Structures are given as structure tokens and as C-alpha cells.
Amino acid sequence: MTSPDSQMFTRRRLLASMASAAVAGSAIVSAAPRALAASDGDLTAEAAHGLPLTIVNNSGEFANRSVHLYIVGTKGERQVRVTRRGALAPVKLSDNHDNGFTDYAIPLAARGQTTLRLPFMSGRIYVALGRKLKFKAVMGADGKVALQHPAGWVESDPNYPVLHDFVEFTHKASGMFCNTTMVDMFSVPMMIRLTGAKDHSTGRLRDGGRDRVFHALKNTPDFSRLVVGDRRVIAPSHGLDVGRFPQHYFDAYIDKVWHTYRNKDLVVRTNAGTFTGRVKDHRLTFTGPASVSFAKPSTRDVLFCDGALTAPNDGTTGPVAAVLGAGFNRSTLFSHREQPTTHAAAFYDTPVTNHYAKAIHAATTNGKAYGFAFDDVADWASYIQDTRPRHMHLTLTAF
């Protein structure tokens, strides 16, 4: 019922949590310190045998010279980035130069496509249009090397004025697992394609899809303040935290669900089996393959799929939490006592719903998108994987 690859699913939630932790207005990733110099050569050699990654600029708005690429993430406990030459290098404090920031930008070829190799690692591929992004390598109070990422929903972040977006991936011996994500925000239309055991792609928007998203949310009460000019739309989760979205938006719907299932069963089917739940002593308590229960979530819990809806990677509580999180965001829990609801026609069919996710899904050609952290429930996320990948394409599609 969730993403087919459990590590990718866990990492999706990890990145959502990471993005909510701010240092000087920026999201931060940490890694345990270790001596990296001795392994730098190993990193470079490994990158030489990586997966070919081709960047295609079909934006129609920006020339190749105005597109800046960044590939950053982790390999084991190491913070790493891909260099302009396609090598894998550790993040170092000495990388900070101009105004205290790194310059990890990979320029595109002067014209046509740009191809480099993607080594084994987990991370993000950022694209910045018109201006470069400012990443900073820092040493945290816990003594761990860290990298500050852009936080496009925080006005004080130095990258707030920059038009940028990213995709996420995990590349390892068992394959490539990747997604186009709008969990944090939506800005640059992009699609990804994997060729290998199969040929599959996701993320492509309908003609005029970007404009439709911006227009739909500008004209939806409570969501209009999430639109930042023509630059980006902030996800309502982050919007709530920065004062752009109502803190109690879902509260009445949550109360309605809690009241409804005091007197009838809510059935949740997962790969572990079928769970049957009712609200008892203010908790939604399930019996089945295991006994699991949940406190009543807040609006913030619903939007972040966290807090009372935290999904541990335990095979029992986690899958049930994911289904509940999806049901709240899609507003199907009250109307459908058997979950997960799999038919998209039933999603977002109430006035109080995640209109941000609704608009994002409506704009894609295959109806799939990552509008919230558990959007992979029932296979509606813009996620693809291949166990024998031969090539990956990242295409900036038309604005």
C-alpha cells in the first residue's frame, strides 16, 4: 500500500522532517564526522562507474547558461556532492568561499543535453534558474558535519528569491529509486525517466499545468497566501509553520472522523493484513496483525504526516499511519470506512481538503504527484524505480 521500496519510503519521511529543522533559516542535513581524505579517491573512482544522468532543458524560459545543477546528499554517514567533473566529493567546511557559501553548481553544456554519472548515494538533484543557490557547509553543535539546504518557504533564507526546485533519489546496488516531489513546495516543472528493466517516467505536467496550479490556489480560500508571486507555491505544511496557512484548517474534519468511528469500524488494509479500529478513550485503536493506536492528530500532524501520525518503519503501525495520513489529506476517511481508497475520483471531494495536493495531481499527465508525505499510498505518487537501471533523464519541461 506504500512505496514499493521501504528504504525510499523511510527516506521520504526523513527528508520531510529534515526540511522542517531550520538553521539560519535553511534546512540542514547532518552526518557523523569521520576522516574523509583517505576515501576521496574511492569516491572519485566509484563515480566513474555511476549511472548516466542526462539533463534536458526544455523549459523554453531559460537558456542552458542560466540553469545551475546541484547534486548533494549522503553516502553512508558521509555528506557528499557531485562535482562539475562528475566525481563524488565529501562536503567540507573549507568549501565555503564567497560570502561564506559553497559553490557546488554544475553548469550545463553550452547547448543541447548534459550528461554526467550518478554514483551510489541518496540525495537531491536541485536546479536553480537565473541565479545560483547558496549552500553552506557547517559544523553543528553536536560535532557533526552538516550542509544547509535551501528552504524556499522561509523568507529570511538567502535562496528565497531564487527560482529553484529538486527531485529526490536513492541509487544503490539494488537499483534506482526516485521521485519528483512537491512535498515542500512546487516551482519548476520537471519530469524524470528511467530506462533499464523497463522504460518509465513520471512528473510531466499537462500543457499550461504550472499556470493552472498557481491559478487554482490563488483562487482557493486559505490557500491563496501559499502562492509566492510567479516563483513558487509553498506546501500548506510549511505554510502553516510560517504563518501563511490556518493552524486549525483540518480540525473540524478530524473531529468528525473521530466522532464517526466511535460507533462503527474503520477498516485499514495493508501488506501486513487487515486492521479494524474504533475510537476508544480518545484514541483510534486497531486490532489485527498487531494492536496499534493513534491519538487524535492536529492539522499540522495531518499536513506533515507526522506527530500523532508518525509512521515508524515497523511493518505494522507505519503502514496504518500512512493510510490514515493519506485519508485525511484526501478527505476520504469520513466517507469511506474501508481504507485506503484507491480511486482518485473519490479524492479531495470535500470543501475541506488538501487543495494544494489536489491542484498538483490535476496538473500532471498521469495524475500522479508527491503532494504530501504519504501520497505514495495506493500508488498515486510521482515515484519510479528500476532494479536494473541503465540511464536516467531529468527534463525541465515547458513553463
C-alpha positions as CSV (number, residue, x, y, z in Angstrom):
1,M,0.0,0.0,0.0
2,T,3.0,2.3,0.4
3,S,6.0,2.8,-1.8
4,P,7.4,-0.5,-3.1
5,D,10.8,0.2,-1.7
6,S,10.8,0.5,2.1
7,Q,14.0,2.5,2.3
8,M,12.8,5.1,-0.2
9,F,9.6,5.4,1.8
10,T,11.5,5.9,5.0
11,R,13.8,8.4,3.4
12,R,10.8,10.4,2.0
13,R,9.7,11.0,5.6
14,L,13.2,11.6,6.8
15,L,13.7,14.4,4.3
16,A,10.3,15.9,5.2
17,S,11.5,16.0,8.8
18,M,14.9,17.3,7.8
19,A,13.3,20.1,5.9
20,S,11.4,21.3,9.0
21,A,14.6,21.8,11.0
22,A,16.0,25.2,10.3
23,V,19.4,26.7,10.9
24,A,19.7,30.3,10.0
25,G,16.5,29.9,8.0
26,S,17.8,26.9,6.0
27,A,17.1,23.2,6.1
28,I,20.1,21.2,7.4
29,V,21.4,17.7,6.9
30,S,23.9,16.2,9.3
31,A,26.3,13.3,9.1
32,A,28.6,11.7,11.7
33,P,32.1,13.1,11.4
34,R,34.9,10.8,10.1
35,A,38.2,11.1,8.3
36,L,37.2,11.6,4.6
37,A,40.5,12.4,3.0
38,A,41.6,8.8,2.7
39,S,38.4,7.8,0.9
40,D,38.3,10.7,-1.6
41,G,39.9,8.6,-4.2
42,D,37.5,5.8,-3.7
43,L,34.6,8.3,-4.1
44,T,36.0,9.5,-7.4
45,A,36.6,6.0,-8.7
46,E,33.1,5.0,-7.8
47,A,31.5,7.9,-9.6
48,A,33.3,6.9,-12.8
49,H,31.1,3.7,-12.9
50,G,27.8,5.5,-12.0
51,L,24.5,5.7,-13.7
52,P,24.4,8.0,-16.7
53,L,22.3,11.0,-15.9
54,T,21.2,13.3,-18.7
55,I,19.8,16.8,-18.1
56,V,17.5,18.1,-20.8
57,N,16.5,21.8,-20.7
58,N,13.1,22.1,-22.5
59,S,12.0,24.9,-20.2
60,G,11.6,27.4,-23.0
61,E,12.2,30.2,-20.5
62,F,15.9,29.8,-19.6
63,A,19.0,29.1,-21.7
64,N,21.4,26.4,-20.6
65,R,23.8,29.0,-19.3
66,S,21.1,30.2,-16.8
67,V,20.5,26.7,-15.4
68,H,22.6,25.6,-12.4
69,L,22.6,22.0,-11.3
70,Y,23.4,20.6,-7.8
71,I,23.7,17.0,-6.7
72,V,24.0,16.7,-2.9
73,G,23.2,14.1,-0.3
74,T,24.7,11.2,1.7
75,K,26.7,8.1,1.1
76,G,26.6,6.1,4.3
77,E,27.4,8.6,7.1
78,R,29.2,10.9,4.7
79,Q,27.9,14.2,3.4
80,V,28.8,14.2,-0.3
81,R,28.2,16.2,-3.5
82,V,28.9,15.6,-7.2
83,T,31.5,17.9,-8.7
84,R,31.5,19.6,-12.0
85,R,33.6,16.8,-13.4
86,G,31.1,14.2,-12.2
87,A,33.2,13.0,-9.3
88,L,31.8,12.3,-5.8
89,A,33.4,14.5,-3.2
90,P,32.9,14.9,0.6
91,V,31.3,18.1,1.9
92,K,34.0,20.2,3.7
93,L,33.9,23.3,5.7
94,S,36.7,24.6,3.5
95,D,34.3,24.6,0.6
96,N,32.8,27.8,1.9
97,H,34.2,30.8,0.0
98,D,32.2,33.7,-1.4
99,N,30.2,35.3,1.4
100,G,30.6,32.1,3.5
101,F,28.8,29.8,1.0
102,T,29.9,27.0,-1.2
103,D,29.7,26.9,-5.0
104,Y,28.6,23.4,-5.8
105,A,26.9,24.4,-9.1
106,I,27.3,22.1,-12.1
107,P,26.9,24.2,-15.3
108,L,25.0,22.7,-18.2
109,A,26.6,22.2,-21.6
110,A,26.5,25.4,-23.7
111,R,23.8,23.8,-25.9
112,G,21.9,20.6,-26.1
113,Q,21.9,17.9,-23.4
114,T,24.3,17.5,-20.5
115,T,25.3,14.0,-19.3
116,L,27.2,13.0,-16.2
117,R,27.3,10.0,-13.9
118,L,25.3,9.5,-10.8
119,P,27.2,7.4,-8.2
120,F,25.7,5.3,-5.4
121,M,24.2,7.8,-2.9
122,S,20.9,9.2,-1.6
123,G,20.1,12.8,-2.1
124,R,18.6,15.6,-4.2
125,I,19.2,17.0,-7.6
126,Y,18.5,20.7,-7.4
127,V,18.0,23.0,-10.4
128,A,18.3,26.8,-10.0
129,L,17.2,29.1,-12.8
130,G,18.7,32.5,-13.4
131,R,20.7,32.6,-10.2
132,K,22.8,30.2,-8.2
133,L,21.8,28.6,-4.9
134,K,23.7,29.2,-1.7
135,F,24.6,26.1,0.2
136,K,26.7,26.3,3.4
137,A,28.8,23.6,5.0
138,V,28.7,23.9,8.7
139,M,29.8,22.2,11.9
140,G,26.8,21.5,14.1
141,A,26.8,21.9,17.9
142,D,26.8,18.1,18.0
143,G,30.1,18.0,16.2
144,K,28.7,16.6,13.0
145,V,29.4,17.9,9.5
146,A,26.3,19.4,8.0
147,L,25.0,21.0,4.9
148,Q,22.4,23.7,4.9
149,H,19.9,23.3,2.1
150,P,17.6,25.9,0.6
151,A,14.3,26.4,2.4
152,G,12.1,28.1,-0.2
153,W,9.3,28.7,2.3
154,V,11.3,30.8,4.7
155,E,11.6,34.5,3.7
156,S,14.8,35.0,5.5
157,D,16.5,32.2,3.7
158,P,19.2,33.5,1.2
159,N,17.7,31.3,-1.5
160,Y,14.1,32.6,-1.1
161,P,14.4,34.9,-4.1
162,V,15.9,32.2,-6.4
163,L,13.7,30.1,-8.7
164,H,14.6,26.5,-7.9
165,D,13.3,23.0,-7.3
166,F,14.5,19.5,-6.8
167,V,14.0,15.8,-7.3
168,E,14.9,13.1,-4.8
169,F,16.7,9.8,-5.4
170,T,18.3,6.8,-3.8
171,H,20.8,5.0,-6.1
172,K,22.3,1.8,-4.7
173,A,23.3,-1.7,-5.8
174,S,19.7,-2.9,-5.9
175,G,18.6,-0.1,-8.3
176,M,17.5,3.5,-8.7
177,F,14.5,4.8,-6.7
178,C,13.4,8.4,-7.4
179,N,10.6,10.9,-7.3
180,T,9.6,14.4,-8.3
181,T,8.5,15.9,-5.1
182,M,6.2,18.7,-4.2
183,V,6.0,17.8,-0.5
184,D,7.8,21.0,0.4
185,M,6.9,23.3,-2.5
186,F,6.2,23.5,-6.2
187,S,8.1,25.7,-8.5
188,V,9.9,24.3,-11.6
189,P,8.1,21.8,-13.8
190,M,10.3,18.7,-14.2
191,M,9.9,15.1,-15.2
192,I,12.2,12.1,-14.7
193,R,12.6,9.0,-16.8
194,L,14.4,5.7,-16.1
195,T,15.4,3.2,-18.7
196,G,16.5,-0.3,-17.6
197,A,14.4,-3.3,-16.9
198,K,11.6,-1.1,-18.1
199,D,11.2,2.4,-19.6
200,H,9.1,4.5,-17.3
201,S,8.7,8.2,-16.5
202,T,6.7,10.5,-14.2
203,G,6.3,14.1,-13.3
204,R,5.3,15.5,-16.7
205,L,2.7,18.4,-16.4
206,R,-0.1,19.0,-18.8
207,D,0.2,21.9,-21.2
208,G,-0.1,25.0,-19.0
209,G,-0.1,22.8,-15.9
210,R,2.2,25.2,-13.9
211,D,-0.1,28.1,-14.5
212,R,-3.1,26.0,-13.6
213,V,-1.7,25.2,-10.2
214,F,-0.9,28.8,-9.4
215,H,-4.3,30.0,-10.7
216,A,-6.2,27.3,-8.8
217,L,-4.6,28.1,-5.5
218,K,-4.7,31.8,-5.9
219,N,-8.4,31.5,-6.1
220,T,-8.9,29.0,-3.2
221,P,-9.7,30.5,0.2
222,D,-7.0,29.7,2.8
223,F,-4.5,28.6,0.1
224,S,-4.0,31.8,-1.7
225,R,-1.2,33.0,0.6
226,L,0.8,30.0,-0.3
227,V,1.4,31.4,-3.8
228,V,4.7,33.5,-3.8
229,G,4.3,35.6,-7.0
230,D,5.2,33.6,-10.0
231,R,8.1,31.9,-8.1
232,R,6.7,29.0,-6.2
233,V,3.7,27.6,-4.2
234,I,4.6,26.7,-0.7
235,A,3.1,23.4,0.6
236,P,0.4,24.1,3.3
237,S,2.5,22.2,5.9
238,H,5.3,24.7,5.7
239,G,2.8,27.5,5.1
240,L,1.3,26.7,8.5
241,D,4.7,27.0,10.2
242,V,5.5,30.3,8.6
243,G,2.0,31.9,9.2
244,R,0.7,31.6,5.7
245,F,-1.9,28.8,6.4
246,P,-4.6,28.4,9.1
247,Q,-3.3,26.3,12.1
248,H,-6.8,24.7,12.6
249,Y,-7.8,24.1,9.0
250,F,-8.5,20.4,9.3
251,D,-9.7,20.4,12.9
252,A,-13.4,20.2,12.2
253,Y,-12.9,17.3,9.8
254,I,-10.6,15.5,12.2
255,D,-13.3,15.9,14.9
256,K,-15.9,14.5,12.5
257,V,-13.8,11.4,11.8
258,W,-13.1,10.8,15.5
259,H,-16.8,11.1,16.3
260,T,-17.9,8.8,13.4
261,Y,-15.6,5.9,14.4
262,R,-16.7,5.8,18.0
263,N,-19.7,3.8,16.9
264,K,-18.6,1.9,13.7
265,D,-15.4,0.2,12.5
266,L,-12.7,1.8,10.3
267,V,-11.0,-0.9,8.3
268,V,-7.5,-0.5,7.1
269,R,-5.9,-3.0,4.7
270,T,-2.1,-3.1,4.5
271,N,0.5,-5.6,3.2
272,A,0.7,-6.9,6.8
273,G,-3.0,-7.7,6.9
274,T,-6.3,-6.1,7.8
275,F,-6.7,-3.8,10.8
276,T,-10.1,-2.9,12.4
277,G,-10.3,0.2,14.5
278,R,-12.6,2.3,16.7
279,V,-12.1,5.4,18.8
280,K,-11.8,4.3,22.5
281,D,-10.7,6.6,25.3
282,H,-10.0,9.3,22.7
283,R,-7.6,7.1,20.7
284,L,-8.3,5.4,17.4
285,T,-7.3,1.8,18.3
286,F,-6.9,-1.0,15.9
287,T,-6.8,-4.8,16.3
288,G,-5.5,-7.2,13.7
289,P,-1.9,-8.4,12.9
290,A,-0.9,-6.2,15.8
291,S,-2.6,-3.8,18.2
292,V,-1.9,-0.2,17.2
293,S,-3.5,3.1,18.3
294,F,-3.3,6.8,17.5
295,A,-4.1,10.0,19.4
296,K,-6.3,12.5,17.7
297,P,-4.0,14.4,15.2
298,S,-3.8,18.1,14.8
299,T,-4.0,19.9,11.4
300,R,-0.2,20.1,11.5
301,D,0.1,16.4,12.1
302,V,-2.1,15.8,9.0
303,L,-0.2,18.1,6.7
304,F,3.2,16.8,7.7
305,C,2.0,13.2,8.2
306,D,3.9,13.4,11.5
307,G,3.2,13.8,15.2
308,A,0.2,11.6,16.0
309,L,0.5,10.1,12.5
310,T,4.2,9.3,12.7
311,A,4.9,6.1,10.7
312,P,7.7,4.0,12.1
313,N,9.3,1.6,9.6
314,D,8.0,-1.4,11.6
315,G,5.6,-3.0,9.1
316,T,2.5,-2.6,11.3
317,T,2.0,0.8,12.9
318,G,3.8,2.6,10.0
319,P,1.6,1.3,7.2
320,V,-1.6,2.1,9.1
321,A,-0.4,5.6,9.9
322,A,0.4,6.2,6.2
323,V,-3.1,5.1,5.2
324,L,-4.6,7.4,7.8
325,G,-2.4,10.3,6.7
326,A,-3.4,9.8,3.1
327,G,-7.1,9.5,4.1
328,F,-7.0,12.8,5.9
329,N,-5.2,14.7,3.2
330,R,-7.5,13.3,0.5
331,S,-10.6,13.7,2.8
332,T,-11.8,10.2,2.3
333,L,-11.8,8.9,5.9
334,F,-15.3,10.1,6.8
335,S,-16.9,8.9,3.5
336,H,-15.2,5.6,3.1
337,R,-14.9,3.2,6.1
338,E,-12.6,0.9,4.2
339,Q,-9.2,2.3,3.6
340,P,-7.1,3.0,1.6
341,T,-9.5,4.4,-1.0
342,T,-7.8,3.7,-4.3
343,H,-9.9,5.6,-6.9
344,A,-8.7,9.1,-7.5
345,A,-12.3,10.2,-8.3
346,A,-13.1,10.0,-4.6
347,F,-10.1,12.1,-3.5
348,Y,-10.4,15.8,-2.5
349,D,-14.1,15.7,-2.9
350,T,-15.0,17.9,0.1
351,P,-14.6,21.7,0.7
352,V,-12.0,21.0,3.5
353,T,-9.3,19.0,1.8
354,N,-5.7,19.4,0.7
355,H,-6.4,21.7,-2.2
356,Y,-2.6,22.0,-2.8
357,A,-2.2,18.3,-3.5
358,K,-5.4,18.3,-5.5
359,A,-4.1,21.0,-7.8
360,I,-0.7,19.3,-8.2
361,H,-2.3,16.0,-9.2
362,A,-4.7,17.6,-11.6
363,A,-1.8,19.2,-13.4
364,T,0.1,16.0,-14.2
365,T,-0.4,13.9,-17.3
366,N,-0.7,10.6,-15.4
367,G,-2.4,12.1,-12.3
368,K,0.5,11.2,-10.0
369,A,2.3,13.6,-7.8
370,Y,4.0,13.8,-4.4
371,G,1.7,16.4,-2.8
372,F,2.2,15.2,0.8
373,A,4.5,12.8,2.5
374,F,2.1,9.7,2.3
375,D,1.0,10.4,-1.3
376,D,2.5,7.0,-2.2
377,V,-0.4,5.2,-0.5
378,A,-2.4,3.4,-3.3
379,D,0.4,4.3,-5.7
380,W,-0.5,7.9,-6.5
381,A,3.0,9.4,-6.0
382,S,5.2,10.6,-8.8
383,Y,7.7,7.8,-7.9
384,I,9.5,5.4,-10.2
385,Q,12.1,2.7,-9.6
386,D,14.2,0.3,-11.6
387,T,16.2,-2.7,-10.4
388,R,18.5,-2.7,-13.5
389,P,18.8,1.0,-14.4
390,R,20.8,1.9,-17.5
391,H,20.0,5.6,-17.8
392,M,18.2,8.4,-16.0
393,H,16.9,11.6,-17.6
394,L,15.9,14.7,-15.8
395,T,14.0,17.1,-18.1
396,L,13.0,20.7,-17.3
397,T,9.6,20.8,-19.1
398,A,7.9,23.9,-20.5
399,F,6.7,26.6,-18.1
